[in-house]
Amino acid sequence: MQSPAGSGNFFVLNRIHHGRDTRSHTLRVLIYPMGSAGDVHPFIGVGKALQARGHEVFIITSGFFEDLVRKAGLEFRAIGSREDFERVQDDPNLWHPKKAFETLVKKALNHSYGPIVEYARELNKPGETVMLAGTLAFGARNARDLLDIPLATVHLAPCLLLSRYRQPLLHGAPIPQWAPGWLKAFQWWAGSKVADKHVLPELNRFRREHGLPRVKDIIRDWWHSPDRVLGLFPDWFGPPQPDWPEQTRLTGFPMFDERGLHDLPPEVEEFLGAGEAPVVFTPGSAMAHGHEFFREGVQALKLLGRRGMLLSRFPETIPGNLPDTMRHFSYVPFSEALPRAGALVYHGGVGTCAQALAAGVPHLIYHMAHDQLDNLSRVRDLGVGDGLAPKHFKAPHIARMLDRLLNDAALRKRAGAIAERFDTVAWMQQTCELVEQLQRPGR
């Protein structure tokens, strides 16, 4: 498990490493991300880097992302329509700490198994094809087992690697970090039983119909490909644990955020340059229920007398009659906004977290579900931010916490030091090399 550190620019993609060409020959790479923009963006970044090294890349995901993928210059195949994606996105249970996983399984995962296998069948060039799949793209594991295509499971956040040592902190997992290892192991055993209850009926039905053996123990074992597990985060963010799968390798954050694919609206530049660094608020790209988040955030900014930039694709969630010190924008690449921000208030998604770490700004995390609580724990470990649960996310609490974070000189120094550890060129190069190594002679 490895992770180089340093500084660099993702947009410089080197094909030569230590004076030699690292590629054997052109591969066809099938990439299956599942989830929101925060889940899909990293895979587009990896796909672009692999394409720059001469490989043929297909992104296979929701039709919602077709325009973005094609604008990035990659081949695309759709699993479900834009309308299907929006129906899942509009379900408030997607952000419920105890209902989110079941919602994803029933409304997205269960419908993906057939299309993934069919695309793999269509696109497979035996001996020349490899697959990358996000954590929940279980259909790719079925395709691997059916078609003998090498597969790397890609985990974007460390919480997806359960451990009885430094365990991830997850909503609904009550065992504390200081508990003995056997008790943590029992917690993950019980959690795996719950996950299996939701996943296995449809997954094993599909596998049975295709002549594949039944599986179990999804989150402790099966969702890790035996061929390779890639953690796209550095080891200083998610330190490797002794009981992680031995085929795990860490590289670093991919850092793709659509920069350069769109013209930055002139009003964004105008607002950023019109006064003190604003506090940026975003509840996540797929959060269609951010009314309270923005209402309380706007009130907190008024209490502090601070400028604010509100980012959301859902204008109906933004309070009306914003003062001149606050502006709403549908989308601004974080790499363009955060280096000029005072702080970031957000949902705790790992991609957004990485952008804030790279920009060296304080974090205030509004954790709801998924990987968010664990990412908050790692931000706290690094000493660069804090967070609030939804029930405590009220204007007076937000204002007090923001005031403390914005005026903490030691935190600013720590955040700046972490930003200097980013070496996105080396991270991406290493990721590409690990993907290329999936192709084995004679397979």
NORGIWO-V579118 format. One record per residue. N is the residue number from 1. RES is the residue in one small letter. PSI is psi in whole degrees, -180 to 180 (NA if undefined). OMEGA is omega in radians with two decimals (NA if undefined). NEAR is the number of other C-alpha atoms within 8 Angstrom. Layout:
# NORGIWO-V579118
((N RES PSI OMEGA NEAR) (N RES PSI OMEGA NEAR))
This chain:
# NORGIWO-V579118
((1 m 125 -2.96 6) (2 q 156 3.09 8) (3 s 104 3.09 11) (4 p 153 3.11 10) (5 a 164 3.14 8) (6 g -143 3.12 8) (7 s 155 -3.13 10) (8 g -174 -3.07 9) (9 n 120 -3.11 8) (10 f -31 -2.99 10) (11 f -3 3.00 5) (12 v 108 -3.06 6) (13 l 108 -3.10 10) (14 n 137 3.07 8) (15 r -13 -3.10 8) (16 i 136 -3.11 8) (17 h 123 -3.13 8) (18 h 38 3.03 4) (19 g 8 3.14 5) (20 r 154 3.08 6) (21 d 124 -3.04 7) (22 t -7 -3.08 8) (23 r 139 3.04 8) (24 s -60 2.99 5) (25 h 178 -3.04 4) (26 t 134 3.06 9) (27 l 156 2.88 10) (28 r 120 -3.07 13) (29 v 119 3.10 12) (30 l 121 -3.04 13) (31 i 123 -3.07 13) (32 y 84 3.00 14) (33 p 149 3.04 13) (34 m 133 3.09 12) (35 g -156 -3.10 7) (36 s -173 3.13 8) (37 a -36 3.13 8) (38 g -24 3.08 13) (39 d -31 -3.05 13) (40 v -39 -3.11 11) (41 h -49 -3.10 11) (42 p -36 -3.12 13) (43 f -32 3.03 12) (44 i -42 3.10 12) (45 g -46 3.11 11) (46 v -41 3.13 12) (47 g -43 3.10 13) (48 k -39 3.13 11) (49 a -41 3.10 12) (50 l -39 3.09 12) (51 q -40 3.12 10) (52 a -21 3.09 9) (53 r 8 3.02 9) (54 g 6 -3.09 7) (55 h 158 3.11 11) (56 e 123 -2.98 10) (57 v 133 3.03 13) (58 f 126 3.00 13) (59 i 126 -3.08 16) (60 i 104 -3.06 13) (61 t -168 -3.10 13) (62 s 142 3.08 13) (63 g -16 3.08 12) (64 f -30 -3.02 9) (65 f 10 -3.05 9) (66 e -48 -3.11 11) (67 d -43 -3.13 7) (68 l -46 -3.11 7) (69 v -44 -3.13 13) (70 r -35 3.08 10) (71 k -32 3.10 8) (72 a -6 3.07 9) (73 g 20 -3.10 7) (74 l 155 3.06 12) (75 e 152 -3.03 9) (76 f 143 2.94 11) (77 r 139 -3.03 11) (78 a 137 2.91 10) (79 i 99 -3.08 11) (80 g 166 -3.06 9) (81 s 173 3.03 10) (82 r -39 -3.13 10) (83 e -37 3.07 7) (84 d -45 3.13 8) (85 f -44 -3.08 12) (86 e -31 3.08 8) (87 r -41 3.09 8) (88 v -45 -3.12 11) (89 q -34 -3.07 11) (90 d -6 -3.13 9) (91 d 117 -3.13 7) (92 p -22 3.13 8) (93 n -16 3.11 8) (94 l -22 -3.10 12) (95 w 10 3.12 10) (96 h 131 -3.05 10) (97 p -28 -3.10 10) (98 k -14 -3.08 8) (99 k -9 -3.00 10) (100 a -45 -3.07 13) (101 f -47 3.12 9) (102 e -39 3.13 8) (103 t -44 3.12 11) (104 l -42 -3.12 11) (105 v -51 -3.04 11) (106 k -37 -3.00 9) (107 k -13 -3.11 9) (108 a -58 -3.03 10) (109 l -48 -3.04 12) (110 n -22 -3.12 10) (111 h -1 -3.03 9) (112 s -18 -2.98 11) (113 y -48 -3.13 14) (114 g -52 -3.13 8) (115 p -39 -3.12 9) (116 i -46 -3.14 14) (117 v -41 -3.13 12) (118 e -41 3.08 8) (119 y -39 3.11 9) (120 a -40 3.11 10) (121 r -44 -3.11 9) (122 e -42 -2.95 6) (123 l -12 -3.05 6) (124 n 125 2.92 10) (125 k 102 -3.04 7) (126 p 129 3.14 7) (127 g -11 -3.10 10) (128 e 5 -3.03 10) (129 t 139 3.00 14) (130 v 161 -3.12 14) (131 m 144 2.94 13) (132 l 137 -3.12 13) (133 a 139 3.01 15) (134 g 168 -3.03 13) (135 t -42 -3.03 12) (136 l 5 3.12 8) (137 a 65 -3.06 13) (138 f -26 3.12 11) (139 g -29 3.11 11) (140 a -35 3.09 14) (141 r -38 3.04 11) (142 n -43 3.14 11) (143 a -40 3.09 14) (144 r -48 -3.06 11) (145 d -32 -3.13 9) (146 l -42 -2.93 8) (147 l -2 3.12 7) (148 d 45 3.07 8) (149 i 126 3.12 13) (150 p 139 -3.03 11) (151 l 135 2.95 15) (152 a 124 2.95 14) (153 t 130 -3.10 14) (154 v 116 3.07 12) (155 h 125 -3.11 12) (156 l -18 -3.08 12) (157 a 146 -3.10 12) (158 p -20 -3.12 10) (159 c -14 -3.10 12) (160 l -2 3.07 10) (161 l 98 -3.07 8) (162 l 150 -3.10 10) (163 s 151 3.01 12) (164 r 6 3.11 10) (165 y -106 3.02 8) (166 r 93 -3.04 7) (167 q 151 3.00 10) (168 p 149 3.05 11) (169 l 117 -3.06 9) (170 l 147 3.05 12) (171 h 132 3.14 10) (172 g 3 3.08 6) (173 a 95 -2.90 8) (174 p -12 -3.06 5) (175 i 126 -3.07 8) (176 p 165 -3.11 5) (177 q -32 -3.07 6) (178 w -1 -3.11 4) (179 a 156 3.11 8) (180 p 154 -3.07 6) (181 g -37 -3.11 8) (182 w -33 -3.14 7) (183 l -38 3.05 9) (184 k -43 3.12 13) (185 a -39 3.10 10) (186 f -40 3.12 8) (187 q -45 -3.12 10) (188 w -32 3.05 10) (189 w -46 3.14 9) (190 a -42 3.12 8) (191 g -37 3.11 9) (192 s -37 3.09 12) (193 k -41 3.13 9) (194 v -45 3.12 8) (195 a -43 3.12 10) (196 d -38 3.14 11) (197 k -38 -3.13 8) (198 h -38 -2.96 9) (199 v -42 -2.89 10) (200 l -36 -3.09 11) (201 p -52 -3.12 8) (202 e -39 -3.13 8) (203 l -48 -3.12 10) (204 n -28 3.02 11) (205 r -46 3.13 9) (206 f -45 -3.11 9) (207 r -40 3.13 12) (208 r -43 -3.14 10) (209 e -24 -3.12 7) (210 h 15 3.06 7) (211 g 22 -3.14 6) (212 l 150 -3.14 9) (213 p 155 3.07 7) (214 r 154 3.10 7) (215 v 167 3.07 8) (216 k -180 3.08 7) (217 d 55 -2.98 10) (218 i -56 -2.95 12) (219 i -17 3.09 9) (220 r -22 -3.00 11) (221 d -61 -2.83 7) (222 w -29 -3.10 10) (223 w -2 3.00 12) (224 h 116 3.10 10) (225 s 137 3.07 11) (226 p -21 -3.08 6) (227 d -45 -3.13 9) (228 r 144 2.98 13) (229 v 123 3.12 15) (230 l 126 2.98 13) (231 g 113 -3.12 15) (232 l 62 3.05 14) (233 f 152 -3.10 14) (234 p 160 -3.07 16) (235 d -18 3.06 12) (236 w -14 3.04 5) (237 f -43 3.10 7) (238 g 83 -3.10 10) (239 p 132 3.13 7) (240 p 142 -3.14 7) (241 q 152 -3.05 8) (242 p -25 -3.08 5) (243 d 15 2.99 8) (244 w 156 3.10 10) (245 p 137 -3.04 7) (246 e -19 3.13 5) (247 q 11 -3.12 8) (248 t 137 3.01 11) (249 r 137 3.07 10) (250 l 143 3.04 13) (251 t -91 3.13 17) (252 g 177 -3.10 14) (253 f 135 3.14 13) (254 p -36 2.99 13) (255 m 20 3.05 11) (256 f 131 -3.13 9) (257 d 28 3.10 8) (258 e 6 3.10 8) (259 r 132 -3.14 9) (260 g -14 3.12 5) (261 l -14 3.12 7) (262 h 152 2.99 6) (263 d 132 3.10 5) (264 l 122 -3.14 7) (265 p 138 -3.10 6) (266 p -28 3.14 6) (267 e -24 3.07 6) (268 v -50 3.12 10) (269 e -40 3.14 9) (270 e -44 -3.12 8) (271 f -43 -3.12 9) (272 l -33 -3.09 11) (273 g 5 -3.00 7) (274 a -1 -3.11 6) (275 g -158 -3.13 8) (276 e 160 -3.12 6) (277 a 124 -3.09 9) (278 p 159 2.94 14) (279 v 127 -3.12 13) (280 v 132 3.10 14) (281 f 129 3.00 13) (282 t 131 3.11 12) (283 p 7 -3.13 12) (284 g 150 -3.02 10) (285 s -27 -3.09 10) (286 a 9 -3.06 7) (287 m 100 -3.14 9) (288 a 4 -3.06 8) (289 h 43 -3.05 8) (290 g 21 -3.09 10) (291 h -51 -3.09 10) (292 e -40 3.12 8) (293 f -50 -3.10 9) (294 f -36 3.13 13) (295 r -48 -3.13 10) (296 e -36 3.12 12) (297 g -42 3.12 12) (298 v -42 3.12 11) (299 q -39 3.11 9) (300 a -42 3.12 13) (301 l -37 3.10 12) (302 k -40 3.11 8) (303 l -37 -3.11 10) (304 l -16 -3.03 8) (305 g 34 -3.09 6) (306 r 154 3.01 10) (307 r 151 -3.13 12) (308 g 144 3.04 13) (309 m 121 -3.07 12) (310 l 119 -3.07 13) (311 l 121 3.11 12) (312 s 141 3.04 14) (313 r 1 -3.08 8) (314 f 88 -3.04 8) (315 p -24 -3.14 8) (316 e -15 3.12 6) (317 t -6 -3.08 12) (318 i 131 3.10 12) (319 p 149 3.10 10) (320 g 167 3.06 4) (321 n 49 3.08 4) (322 l 142 3.04 8) (323 p 166 -3.12 5) (324 d -20 -3.12 5) (325 t -2 -3.13 8) (326 m 140 3.13 10) (327 r 144 3.05 10) (328 h 135 3.02 10) (329 f 143 -3.13 11) (330 s -45 -3.14 9) (331 y 134 3.00 7) (332 v 127 3.09 10) (333 p 130 -3.10 9) (334 f -33 -3.11 10) (335 s -17 3.08 10) (336 e -28 -3.07 9) (337 a -43 -2.95 10) (338 l -35 3.09 15) (339 p -16 3.14 9) (340 r 15 -3.12 9) (341 a 160 3.06 12) (342 g -36 3.13 12) (343 a 167 3.08 14) (344 l 127 3.02 15) (345 v 120 -2.97 13) (346 y -180 -3.00 14) (347 h -11 3.11 12) (348 g 10 3.05 14) (349 g 145 -2.97 12) (350 v -33 3.12 12) (351 g -43 3.08 12) (352 t -39 3.09 11) (353 c -44 3.14 11) (354 a -41 3.13 10) (355 q -38 3.11 12) (356 a -38 3.08 14) (357 l -41 3.13 11) (358 a -33 -3.12 10) (359 a -14 3.12 11) (360 g 35 -3.14 13) (361 v 157 3.08 16) (362 p 149 3.13 15) (363 h 138 2.87 16) (364 l 113 -2.97 14) (365 i 129 3.08 14) (366 y 90 -2.96 14) (367 h 130 -3.10 13) (368 m -52 -3.03 12) (369 a -170 3.04 13) (370 h -131 -3.07 11) (371 d 4 -2.87 13) (372 q -42 -3.13 15) (373 l -40 3.13 14) (374 d -41 3.09 11) (375 n -37 3.05 14) (376 l -42 -3.14 14) (377 s -33 -3.12 9) (378 r -34 3.02 10) (379 v -41 3.08 12) (380 r -42 3.09 10) (381 d -38 -3.14 6) (382 l -13 3.10 7) (383 g 33 -3.07 9) (384 v 12 3.12 13) (385 g -176 -3.10 13) (386 d -177 -3.09 11) (387 g 169 3.14 10) (388 l 139 2.99 10) (389 a 158 -3.12 9) (390 p -38 -3.10 8) (391 k -20 3.11 5) (392 h 1 -3.06 7) (393 f 74 3.14 12) (394 k 151 -3.00 10) (395 a -47 -3.12 12) (396 p -41 3.12 8) (397 h -44 3.14 9) (398 i -45 -3.11 12) (399 a -45 -3.14 12) (400 r -45 -3.11 8) (401 m -42 3.12 10) (402 l -42 -3.14 10) (403 d -42 3.12 9) (404 r -46 -3.10 8) (405 l -41 -3.10 11) (406 l -25 -3.07 9) (407 n 16 -3.13 6) (408 d 100 -3.09 8) (409 a -37 -3.14 6) (410 a -39 3.10 6) (411 l -44 3.12 12) (412 r -40 -3.14 12) (413 k -43 3.10 8) (414 r -43 -3.13 11) (415 a -40 3.10 14) (416 g -39 3.13 11) (417 a -38 3.11 9) (418 i -42 3.12 11) (419 a -33 -3.13 12) (420 e -14 3.14 9) (421 r -8 -3.13 9) (422 f 129 3.04 11) (423 d 72 -2.96 12) (424 t -28 3.07 14) (425 v -50 -3.14 13) (426 a -40 3.12 9) (427 w -47 -3.09 14) (428 m -38 3.11 15) (429 q -43 -3.14 11) (430 q -39 3.09 9) (431 t -46 3.14 12) (432 c -41 -3.14 11) (433 e -39 3.11 10) (434 l -34 3.05 8) (435 v -44 3.14 11) (436 e -33 3.14 10) (437 q -12 3.10 7) (438 l -33 -3.13 12) (439 q 120 -3.10 12) (440 r 139 3.14 7) (441 p 135 3.06 5) (442 g -5 -3.14 4) (443 r NA NA 7))
